[in-house]
Amino acid sequence: MRLVLASQSASRRAMLSAAGVPHEAAAALVDEESAKDSLIAGGITPRDLSDALAELKSRKLSGMHPTALVLGCDSVVALDDGSLLDKPTSRDEAREHLRRMSGGHHDLFSAAVISEGGRAVWRHVDRARMHVRTLSDSFIDGYLDAEWPAIAGCVGCYRMEGPGVQLFSRIEGSHFTILGLPMLPLLDYLRVRGVLTA
């Protein structure tokens, strides 16, 4: 049984490779922003938004790989005031995101959905609670000097496998979830399906 990752995310590919999971990767080919805007307009919760976007990517690519298991993933950052942070489109926007997160906490939802033959057959959504320390403007500027534009593709403006770990005073949840993939439940399902040895 083949596993196809519906993403070009370097961190998700690295996690799967490090865990010894054989896989291929392909672009999901969905208009994620339009789908997200529509779902948010409908009043969807942040948790369900991550799940819906992961399923959208998974099912779309599954139609092109009907004999494979297709893994779609998505992560959503929800601030305590109910607002969502998208991937920053500029350094200035990343600075604003970091200022908004400073001294507070937020939820990071990471969803994974596997589709087979065009329909979802497995899903898991996990949550991490992220406590951001108070960030000075000088820290933020230095952080962006080091990390921009590498974090342009990162919701929340951080790569936990790099200097992004310095943003936090405390983290509740799985390291894998923070990196964008609820790995342990996924590995369980891949063993059930014979992708990995039980």
Salt bridges, closest charged atoms under 4 A:
GLU24 OE2 - ARG2 NE 2.83
GLU32 OE1 - LYS57 NZ 3.51
ASP48 OD1 - ARG47 NH1 2.83
ASP51 OD1 - ARG123 NE 3.01
GLU55 OE2 - ARG59 NH1 3.30
GLU55 OE1 - ARG123 NH2 2.35
ASP74 OD1 - LYS57 NZ 2.80
ASP80 OD2 - HIS105 ND1 2.28
ASP80 OD1 - ARG129 NH1 3.00
ASP86 OD1 - LYS36 NZ 2.91
ASP92 OD1 - ARG95 NH1 2.85
GLU93 OE2 - HIS97 NE2 3.85
ASP107 OD1 - ARG127 NH1 2.80
ASP107 OD1 - ARG129 NH1 3.07
GLU116 OE1 - ARG193 NH1 2.90
ASP137 OD1 - ARG99 NE 3.32
ASP141 OD1 - ARG95 NE 3.16
ASP145 OD1 - ARG91 NH2 2.70
GLU147 OE2 - ARG159 NH2 2.73
GLU172 OE2 - HIS131 NE2 2.53
GLU172 OE2 - ARG170 NH1 3.11
ASP188 OD1 - ARG191 NH2 2.53
